[in-house]
Amino acid sequence: MPDSSFFAEMALELHAEETLADTLTRIVEFAQQALACDQAGILLVHSRTHLETMLATNDAVERSHELQHKLDEGPCLDAIEGEPFYVSGDVDADERWPRWGAEVAPLGLRSVISVRLASQNRRYGSLNLYSPEHNAWEDGDVEVATVFARHASVAVASAHHEAGLKVAAATRNVIGQAQGILMERFEIDADRAFAVLSRLSQHRNVKLRALAEQLVTNRTDPEFFKLPS
């Protein structure tokens, strides 16, 4: 098991990375140094049928994720919805995922640790570590993998939060533009302009932000501003 200096160095280096992709790449690199895993991947799960491979160290890992999507079974998926982690030292003989194991073992993925990526409020995916050897894992390896998963979870959660803030800011901006156009055209105040925008949104069965974007685009078209009676 790595000592405290290893994790201290890792934390400093991860903090220095500027992008989510770079941070996750470094996490996987550290995991490969610390554990007997030749390959690794990070799978994000938006729904049971919508998976995204955020990172894969080779084509076999990419294929492992694809097969779990296709077969609807595997440790990477189960780590999202079941226990916080799953461990196997022989995927080909593991009765929990018989179809998946039979297809990935010939790819050179014979031992796996899958650990959930999650914040307190949301589950994002899984960190998945693979070895070509049978029974590759030692005592304490799951605990070490969990440390890497926590760092990955923080990185993914921060990225989602930042993306959410950007979307919210963009929404406020476009709605503000639409309000300004309505205020000028109809000589009304901001509250009344927002009420008109909401009324148009309901009448046309279009979400408020989408309508605001349409209004800004069609600001010179008088037909667009016809209000429902």
C-alpha positions in Angstrom: 0.0 0.0 0.0 1.4 3.5 -0.8 2.6 5.6 2.1 1.3 9.0 3.1 3.9 10.9 1.0 2.5 9.2 -2.1 -1.0 10.5 -1.5 0.3 14.0 -0.4 2.1 14.3 -3.7 -0.9 13.1 -5.6 -3.2 15.7 -4.0 -0.8 18.5 -4.8 -0.5 17.4 -8.4 -4.2 16.9 -8.9 -4.9 20.4 -7.5 -2.6 21.8 -10.1 -4.5 20.3 -13.1 -6.6 22.8 -14.9 -9.2 20.6 -16.7 -11.4 17.6 -15.7 -9.8 15.4 -18.4 -6.3 16.2 -17.1 -7.3 15.6 -13.5 -8.9 12.2 -14.3 -6.0 11.2 -16.4 -3.6 11.9 -13.5 -5.8 10.0 -11.1 -5.7 6.9 -13.3 -1.9 7.2 -13.7 -1.5 7.3 -9.9 -3.8 4.3 -9.6 -1.7 2.4 -12.0 1.4 3.2 -10.0 -0.2 2.2 -6.7 -2.0 -1.0 -7.7 -1.4 -4.0 -9.9 -3.7 -2.6 -12.6 -2.3 -2.4 -16.1 -5.4 -0.7 -17.5 -8.2 1.6 -16.1 -11.2 3.5 -17.1 -13.8 6.0 -15.9 -17.4 5.3 -16.8 -20.0 8.0 -16.4 -23.6 6.9 -16.2 -26.3 9.4 -17.1 -28.9 6.6 -17.1 -28.9 2.8 -17.4 -29.1 3.2 -21.1 -26.9 6.3 -21.5 -23.2 5.6 -20.7 -20.2 7.7 -21.4 -16.6 6.5 -21.3 -14.8 9.5 -19.9 -11.5 7.9 -19.9 -10.0 4.5 -21.1 -6.4 3.6 -21.1 -6.8 1.2 -24.1 -9.3 -0.3 -26.5 -10.0 -3.2 -24.2 -11.3 -0.9 -21.5 -13.4 0.9 -24.0 -14.8 -2.4 -25.1 -15.5 -3.5 -21.5 -17.7 -0.4 -21.1 -19.5 -1.0 -24.4 -20.2 -4.6 -23.5 -21.7 -3.6 -20.1 -24.0 -1.3 -22.0 -24.9 -3.9 -24.6 -25.4 -6.8 -22.1 -26.8 -4.6 -19.3 -24.4 -6.3 -16.8 -21.0 -5.8 -15.2 -19.2 -4.4 -12.2 -18.9 -0.9 -13.6 -22.7 -0.6 -13.8 -23.4 -2.4 -10.5 -21.0 0.0 -8.7 -23.5 2.8 -9.5 -26.7 1.1 -8.5 -25.6 -1.6 -6.0 -22.8 -1.8 -3.5 -20.2 1.0 -3.4 -17.5 -1.3 -4.9 -17.2 -4.7 -6.6 -14.1 -6.9 -6.8 -13.3 -9.9 -8.9 -10.1 -11.9 -9.3 -11.4 -14.0 -12.2 -14.1 -12.3 -14.3 -14.4 -15.3 -16.7 -15.6 -17.5 -13.8 -17.6 -14.8 -11.9 -21.2 -15.8 -11.8 -22.4 -12.3 -11.2 -21.6 -11.2 -14.8 -21.3 -14.4 -16.9 -21.9 -12.9 -20.3 -19.7 -9.9 -19.8 -16.9 -11.9 -18.1 -16.8 -14.4 -20.9 -16.3 -11.6 -23.5 -13.8 -9.4 -21.7 -11.4 -12.1 -20.3 -10.1 -12.8 -23.8 -9.3 -9.1 -24.1 -6.8 -9.4 -21.2 -9.0 -8.1 -18.5 -9.1 -10.8 -15.9 -9.3 -9.0 -12.5 -11.3 -5.9 -11.8 -12.1 -3.4 -9.1 -15.0 -1.0 -9.7 -15.6 1.8 -7.3 -18.5 4.2 -7.3 -18.0 7.9 -8.1 -20.5 9.9 -6.2 -21.1 13.0 -4.1 -23.5 13.2 -1.2 -26.4 14.1 -3.6 -25.5 12.3 -6.8 -24.0 9.2 -8.3 -21.8 9.9 -11.4 -20.3 6.7 -12.5 -17.4 4.4 -11.6 -13.6 4.1 -11.5 -12.6 0.8 -13.0 -9.2 -0.8 -12.5 -8.1 -3.9 -14.5 -5.3 -6.4 -14.4 -4.4 -9.1 -16.9 -3.6 -11.5 -14.0 -6.0 -13.7 -12.1 -6.4 -12.9 -8.4 -4.3 -9.7 -8.9 -5.6 -7.8 -5.8 -4.0 -7.8 -2.4 -5.4 -6.8 1.0 -5.9 -3.1 1.1 -6.2 -2.6 -2.6 -9.9 -1.8 -2.4 -9.2 0.9 0.2 -6.6 2.4 -2.0 -8.9 2.3 -5.0 -11.5 4.1 -2.9 -9.1 7.0 -2.3 -8.6 7.4 -6.0 -12.4 7.2 -6.5 -12.9 10.0 -4.0 -10.5 12.3 -5.8 -12.2 11.5 -9.1 -15.7 12.1 -7.6 -14.6 15.6 -6.4 -13.3 16.4 -9.8 -16.4 15.2 -11.6 -18.7 16.9 -9.1 -16.9 20.2 -9.4 -17.1 20.0 -13.2 -20.8 19.4 -13.1 -21.3 22.3 -10.6 -19.3 24.6 -12.8 -21.3 23.5 -15.9 -24.5 24.1 -14.1 -23.5 27.6 -13.1 -22.6 28.4 -16.7 -26.0 27.1 -17.9 -27.8 29.1 -15.2 -25.8 32.3 -16.1 -26.6 31.8 -19.8 -30.3 31.3 -19.1 -30.4 34.5 -17.0 -28.6 36.4 -19.7 -30.9 35.4 -22.6 -34.0 36.0 -20.6 -32.7 39.4 -19.6 -32.2 40.2 -23.3 -35.7 39.1 -24.1 -37.1 41.2 -21.3 -35.2 44.2 -22.6 -36.6 43.8 -26.1 -40.2 43.5 -24.8 -39.7 46.5 -22.5 -38.6 48.6 -25.5 -41.2 47.4 -28.0 -44.2 47.7 -25.7 -42.9 50.4 -23.3 -43.4 48.3 -20.2 -41.4 47.7 -17.1 -39.2 44.6 -16.3 -41.9 42.8 -14.3 -44.5 43.3 -17.0 -42.0 42.1 -19.6 -41.3 38.9 -17.7 -45.1 38.3 -17.3 -45.5 38.7 -21.1 -42.6 36.3 -21.7 -44.1 33.8 -19.4 -47.5 34.1 -21.1 -46.0 33.6 -24.5 -44.1 30.6 -23.2 -47.3 28.9 -21.9 -49.3 29.8 -25.0 -46.7 28.4 -27.4 -45.9 25.4 -25.1 -42.2 26.3 -25.2 -39.8 26.5 -22.3 -39.0 30.0 -21.1 -35.3 29.9 -22.1 -36.1 28.5 -25.6 -38.7 31.2 -26.1 -36.3 33.9 -25.0 -33.7 32.6 -27.5 -36.3 32.6 -30.2 -37.4 36.1 -29.3 -33.8 37.5 -29.4 -33.3 35.8 -32.8 -36.6 37.1 -34.2 -36.5 40.6 -32.7 -37.1 42.3 -36.0 -40.1 40.1 -36.9 -43.4 41.7 -35.9 -45.3 38.5 -36.3 -43.3 36.9 -33.5 -44.6 39.4 -31.0 -48.3 38.8 -31.5 -49.6 38.1 -28.0 -52.3 35.5 -27.3 -55.8 37.1 -26.8 
